[in-house]
Amino acid sequence: MASLANPLSTLTTASRVAIIGAGLSGLACAHRLAQHGVHVQLFDKARGPGGRMSSKQRSSATLDLGAQAFTARDARFVRKATEWQAAGCVAKWPVHSYQASASGWQTHHDGQVRYCGVPRMSAITRHLADSLSPYPHASLLLETPITSLEETASGWQLRDAHGGQHGLFDRVVISAPPPQAQALLADWEPMLSAACEAQPQRGCWAAWAIFESTLPTLPHVDDDWQTLHAQHPALRLVSRNHTKPGREAQPESLSLLAQLDWSDAHIEQTPEVAARQLLDAFVSLLPSGTKLPALLELGAHRWRYAQPVTASSESFLYSERGLSLCGDSFRGSRVEDAWLSGDELGEALLGRSV
Ligand SMILES: Cc1cc2nc3c(=O)[nH]c(=O)nc-3n(C[C@H](O)[C@H](O)[C@H](O)COP(=O)(O)OP(=O)(O)OC[C@H]3O[C@@H](n4cnc5c(N)ncnc54)[C@H](O)[C@@H]3O)c2cc1C
């Protein structure tokens, strides 16, 4: 049964913990445990850490495909963002935002300070992964999709999609989005499985467009505009990647994030069609007759599990059997929620109050 009683009163530095998912929440949890001498093995199915903070490297430009920027409200996360700024992997961005509707463009101020990764969003999770290396008892295995868990008399064993076996582990943390977590724990933990089922996710299309030259000047809009909040049925947010710190030498490139309702309705579309529709939506918000520069590349990424429909009231969940869940769905749907969820789960697994 999912429990908030500390299940790990016997955790020692000899204990071994597997963490499935090296997005921000999994890495935050790994750090907290590794700092206290616990043996931590992280697994991710992707080629690099980052999850929904990942970036796409093309020959001419680096594009952020998930989170474009993030806010920091909780004092613990404000301190973490300050630490990342000092380490050089985070900077304030954007500072020049607009909003656009059929009636035109206006400056957009919501009073929030936002940050982005430098020189790409995934620099933050890369920094976290690299800073695990001083801990001899912590490691990260990439390109290792975990496909099943098995509980034995001496601990948990993990199997991956390539036929590999990992373990034994005393505890398993799953930081994948709830539908992916549920697939792993459904046979073992009905309460956690039900908690995952209660967290349906929304999809999101994220397109990118790289241009041969800079976008034309728009009437009454600063040339250095950085983001556009779109009031459009398909398009939600446009980011100019090359205005992010560390990418000034790159050509004009846009990330075009779709509205969630539009994404859900078009989730089975091909990437080519989704990308074209999102670029057309952007063009429809420009003054008529505006001519875009020649396109070097246009593409789109489908996030099937972009954010929860509604966030859980818990920050994380764990069971007496040794399985735990963390991730942004367990607090909200933001970068800050992901970090806090992973960090708080780490604290709880160490038997500390959060
Ligand atoms: C399009 C988009 C825009 C966003 N914009 C913002 C924003 O503006 N501001 C903001 O604060 N937040 C934003 N977010 C949300 C933010 O990106 C997330 O809150 C955060 O990155 C979630 O981190 P996580 O660790 O909880 O999950 P994830 O980043 O999803 O990490 C889970 C990891 O688990 C891995 N995994 C899954 N299954 C397995 C398996 N079986 N075996 C091994 N590995 C596995 C995945 O590869 C992934 O790396 C956005 C997200 C999206 C998708």
Ligand as a Chemical Component Dictionary entry (heavy atoms), coordinates in Angstrom:
data_LIG
# 
_chem_comp.id                   LIG 
_chem_comp.type                 NON-POLYMER 
_chem_comp.pdbx_formal_charge   0 
_chem_comp.three_letter_code    LIG 
# 
loop_
_chem_comp_atom.comp_id 
_chem_comp_atom.atom_id 
_chem_comp_atom.alt_atom_id 
_chem_comp_atom.type_symbol 
_chem_comp_atom.charge 
_chem_comp_atom.model_Cartn_x 
_chem_comp_atom.model_Cartn_y 
_chem_comp_atom.model_Cartn_z 
_chem_comp_atom.pdbx_ordinal 
LIG C1  C1  C 0 6.625  20.586 -24.549 1  
LIG C2  C2  C 0 6.924  20.811 -23.104 2  
LIG C3  C3  C 0 7.049  22.102 -22.622 3  
LIG C4  C4  C 0 7.307  22.331 -21.270 4  
LIG N1  N1  N 0 7.450  23.612 -20.826 5  
LIG C5  C5  C 0 7.760  23.847 -19.534 6  
LIG C6  C6  C 0 7.976  25.171 -19.069 7  
LIG O1  O1  O 0 7.882  26.137 -19.818 8  
LIG N2  N2  N 0 8.275  25.343 -17.753 9  
LIG C7  C7  C 0 8.409  24.309 -16.879 10 
LIG O2  O2  O 0 8.719  24.523 -15.701 11 
LIG N3  N3  N 0 8.198  23.033 -17.301 12 
LIG C8  C8  C 0 7.886  22.790 -18.594 13 
LIG N4  N4  N 0 7.693  21.503 -19.028 14 
LIG C9  C9  C 0 7.691  20.426 -18.031 15 
LIG C10 C10 C 0 9.095  19.911 -17.655 16 
LIG O3  O3  O 0 9.812  19.613 -18.815 17 
LIG C11 C11 C 0 8.891  18.674 -16.794 18 
LIG O4  O4  O 0 8.154  19.050 -15.634 19 
LIG C12 C12 C 0 10.187 17.994 -16.297 20 
LIG O5  O5  O 0 11.173 17.982 -17.267 21 
LIG C13 C13 C 0 9.804  16.572 -15.879 22 
LIG O6  O6  O 0 10.926 15.899 -15.344 23 
LIG P1  P1  P 0 10.741 14.411 -14.787 24 
LIG O7  O7  O 0 12.035 13.955 -14.300 25 
LIG O8  O8  O 0 9.588  14.394 -13.844 26 
LIG O9  O9  O 0 10.259 13.540 -16.039 27 
LIG P2  P2  P 0 10.982 13.257 -17.431 28 
LIG O10 O10 O 0 11.789 14.417 -17.836 29 
LIG O11 O11 O 0 9.909  12.799 -18.357 30 
LIG O12 O12 O 0 11.985 12.061 -17.103 31 
LIG C14 C14 C 0 11.601 10.708 -17.151 32 
LIG C15 C15 C 0 12.749 9.903  -17.757 33 
LIG O13 O13 O 0 12.401 8.518  -17.690 34 
LIG C16 C16 C 0 12.937 7.890  -18.827 35 
LIG N5  N5  N 0 12.205 6.611  -18.968 36 
LIG C17 C17 C 0 10.864 6.425  -19.141 37 
LIG N6  N6  N 0 10.580 5.113  -19.165 38 
LIG C18 C18 C 0 11.768 4.448  -18.997 39 
LIG C19 C19 C 0 12.118 3.075  -18.949 40 
LIG N7  N7  N 0 11.189 2.085  -19.045 41 
LIG N8  N8  N 0 13.418 2.735  -18.785 42 
LIG C20 C20 C 0 14.386 3.719  -18.691 43 
LIG N9  N9  N 0 14.092 5.035  -18.735 44 
LIG C21 C21 C 0 12.806 5.397  -18.872 45 
LIG C22 C22 C 0 12.701 8.888  -19.944 46 
LIG O14 O14 O 0 13.562 8.652  -21.041 47 
LIG C23 C23 C 0 12.990 10.214 -19.231 48 
LIG O15 O15 O 0 14.341 10.609 -19.402 49 
LIG C24 C24 C 0 7.443  21.246 -20.377 50 
LIG C25 C25 C 0 7.325  19.930 -20.865 51 
LIG C26 C26 C 0 7.063  19.716 -22.211 52 
LIG C27 C27 C 0 6.968  18.303 -22.712 53 
# 
loop_
_chem_comp_bond.comp_id 
_chem_comp_bond.atom_id_1 
_chem_comp_bond.atom_id_2 
_chem_comp_bond.value_order 
_chem_comp_bond.pdbx_ordinal 
LIG C1  C2  SING 1  
LIG C2  C3  SING 2  
LIG C2  C26 DOUB 3  
LIG C3  C4  DOUB 4  
LIG C4  N1  SING 5  
LIG C4  C24 SING 6  
LIG N1  C5  DOUB 7  
LIG C5  C6  SING 8  
LIG C5  C8  SING 9  
LIG C6  O1  DOUB 10 
LIG C6  N2  SING 11 
LIG N2  C7  SING 12 
LIG C7  O2  DOUB 13 
LIG C7  N3  SING 14 
LIG N3  C8  DOUB 15 
LIG C8  N4  SING 16 
LIG N4  C9  SING 17 
LIG N4  C24 SING 18 
LIG C9  C10 SING 19 
LIG C10 O3  SING 20 
LIG C10 C11 SING 21 
LIG C11 O4  SING 22 
LIG C11 C12 SING 23 
LIG C12 O5  SING 24 
LIG C12 C13 SING 25 
LIG C13 O6  SING 26 
LIG O6  P1  SING 27 
LIG P1  O7  DOUB 28 
LIG P1  O8  SING 29 
LIG P1  O9  SING 30 
LIG O9  P2  SING 31 
LIG P2  O10 DOUB 32 
LIG P2  O11 SING 33 
LIG P2  O12 SING 34 
LIG O12 C14 SING 35 
LIG C14 C15 SING 36 
LIG C15 O13 SING 37 
LIG C15 C23 SING 38 
LIG O13 C16 SING 39 
LIG C16 N5  SING 40 
LIG C16 C22 SING 41 
LIG N5  C17 SING 42 
LIG N5  C21 SING 43 
LIG C17 N6  DOUB 44 
LIG N6  C18 SING 45 
LIG C18 C19 SING 46 
LIG C18 C21 DOUB 47 
LIG C19 N7  SING 48 
LIG C19 N8  DOUB 49 
LIG N8  C20 SING 50 
LIG C20 N9  DOUB 51 
LIG N9  C21 SING 52 
LIG C22 O14 SING 53 
LIG C22 C23 SING 54 
LIG C23 O15 SING 55 
LIG C24 C25 DOUB 56 
LIG C25 C26 SING 57 
LIG C26 C27 SING 58 
# 
